[in-house]
Amino acid sequence: MPDLIHNLEAVQQRIALAAQVAGRDARSITLLAVSKTFPAEDVRAAYAAGQRAFGENYVQEAITKVTALADLRAALEWHFIGPLQSNKTRPVAENFDWVHSVDRLKIAQRLSEQRPDNLPPLNVCLQVNVSGEASKSGVSIPEAVEVAQEIAALPKLNLRGLMAIPEPAGSVEEQRAPHRQLRELFERLRNDGLELDTLSMGMSSDLEAAVLEGATIVRVGTAIFGARDYSN
């Protein structure tokens, strides 16, 4: 799949250039390839091109892919990044390495209860609604401090940091503003004693702004795999 290989290289170059502008080491930024709606064969091709971390939004589709790629399980890192309902937490707790979209304490509690004892702690991020959009999941910035402390105390979870999906904006400066809010909250939580190391922010259209504001994971789908077909 030459297009996929070219796309991966192009995105990695964008990350490297943004990191250079920010005075950061590009190796401190993880590219998460968002493979939702794309088949397991595309994930396998991306793996062959050197990609290791993959993000999924839909539980049943994701589990189908994890199963189809069981031969690569030790090499792949699976991240759940979509909205998560209470009745869908068990398969996520049992099959994923990361969950970025923990948007309330109840979800964290269920993931903690359902994480198998034989697996390492589940890495999680607290999703924050930095733009205050009614249609977006996530805790508000004022709520985040208390919720983060409660999640950090749960067994079998490792609270790694924060995630956000800001409202789309035009210029890089406009894009940077909500990412800056998330970074400032992240720094506040660290100052309060939480051992956080992850800022999951930035997608295909705004990854440069996110890197400039300190993103450690950027979630990129269409720029790697192409336009999505939701007809299925």
N, C-alpha and C positions, 0 to 999 in steps of 0.2 A: 504494500500500500504506500506508494511513493508520496501521495498527497499528505497522508497522515504523518509520515516521517518528516516531511518538509514543514508541516504545520507545527509539530512538536518543537522542531529546531527554531522556528520563527518565534514561538512563544517564549522559549528559553532565552532567546536573544533579547526579546523585549524586557524580560525580567532582569537580565544582566545589565542592560543599558540603564534601566530605572535604578537599579542598585548602585551603579557607578555614580549617577547623579546624586543619589542620597548619601554617598560615602559609605555604603554598606557592602558586605561580602555577599555576593549572589548565592553562595552556598548556604547561607542562613535562611534562605527562602525556599520552601517546598512547593513544587508545582503539583497541584491536585487535579488530575484529569477527570472531568465530570462526564461520566459515560452513560448517564441516564438516557433511555430510549435507543441506545445503540447496542448491537448484539455482542455477545461474548467474544465472537471472532475479532471484533474491533479492539476489544480490551487485550486480547492475546497479541494482536499485531502491535499495539502500543507497548506492550511488555517487551516484545522482541526488539523494539526500537529503544529500549532502555527505561521506559516509564514504569514506576512501581506503585504509586499511590493513586487510587481511583475513588471517585465520589459518586454515590447513588442517592436518588431522591425517593424512590418508590419501593416499599418493602418487598412485595412479591417478586417484582422484576429483579431486584437486587439479589434475592436468595436464589433465584433461578441461575443467575450468572455466577454467583459464588460456587454453586454446585457444579455448573458446567466447567468451571476453571479450578476444580479441586486439586488437580495435579500441580497447580502453581500456588497453592494456598500459602505455603511457607515463604514464598517470595513476594506475594502481593500484600498491600496494606489497604484494607477496605474502610472507607469513611462514609458514614450515613450523614447526609446533609439536608434532607428534606423534612417537612413537617411530620411529626411523629405522634400518632394517637396512642392512647393508653393501651388499647387492645392489640397493638402491633409491637409493643416493646420487647416481648420475649425473643422473637427471631433475630431482632437487632442485637440484643444483649448476647445472644449465643453465637453470632456469626461475624460481628464487626470488630474492628480494632479501635475505631473512633466514632463518636457521635458529636457533630457540631451543632445540632439543632435542639439542644435541651432548652426549652423555652419556659419551663415552670418546674417547681420542686417535685410535683407528683411524678413527672416523667423520670426525673433523676432517681427518685426513690424506687420506682419499678425496675429501672435498669440495674440498680444496685442489688435489689432482691433477686433478679433473674439472671445475673451474670454467673455462669458456671464456675464452680470452685477450681476447676482444673485450668482455667484461663487466667492470664494476667489481668490486673485491673483495667477496666474499660476507660480509655481516654475520652474525656468529654469537654465540650466548650459550652458556655452559657450564651444563648442567643439573645442579643440586645436589639431592641427596636430603636435605633438611633434617630430615625427620621420621624418617629411618632405617627406612622401611617396606620390607620385603623385596620387595613387589610393585611398587615404584616404581623407575623408571629414575633415573639420575643418580649422580654421584660423591659420595662422602662429604665432609663438611666438611674433615677432615684431608687427604684426597687432592686437594682442589680447587686448592690453591696450586701444586703441581707441575704438574698437568695444565693449568691456565690458562697458566702460563709456556710450556709446550710448544706449546700451540695458538697463542698470541700470536706465536710465531716462524715459523709456517707462511706460505708465500706464498699470495697470492690469497684470503686470509681476513682479516677485520677483527674481532678479538675485541672485542665491544662491552660485554659484561657477563655477568650471571648470570640464570638462570631457575630457578624452583622451582614445584612443585605440592604445597603442604603438605597434610597430613592434615586432613580437615574438622574444624572445631571450632565450639563453640556461641557463646560471647560474643565481642564485638569484642576484648576483652583476650586471650582465649585464641587468637584468630585472629592477633593481632599478634605473638605470641611467635616462631613460625617465620619470619615475614617479617623480624623484627628480626635473627634469626640470619643470614639471607641478606644483609641490609644490613651487618651487622658484618663478614662475610666480604668483601663488596664493598669496604668501606673499607680492610680489611687489604690486599687486592690492590692497591688504588690507592696505598696507602702504600708498597708494595713496588715501585712504579714502573710498573705497568700502567695504560695510559690508557683506563680504562673509564668509560662514561657511562650504562649501561643496567641497570635492575633490572626484569626481566619477572616480575611476580608480581601475584596478585589476579585473581579471576574473578567471575562473577555474584554469588556468595554472600558474598564476603569482600573486595570491591574497596576498601571504606572502610578496613579494617585495613591493606591493602597500601599505600594512598596515605598513610596516617598514618606508615608506616614507610619511605617514600621511593620507592615504585614509580614508574618512569618509563613503563612500558607495562603496561596492564591488559588481560587477555584475556577478553573477554565474548562469550558466545554466546547462551545461552537467554534472557537478559534483553533481547536485541535481536531474535532471530529466532523465539523461542518454543521449546516443547518439541520435542525431536528424535525422529524416527521411525527406529529402527535396523533395521526389518524388511527393508529393502532392502540 
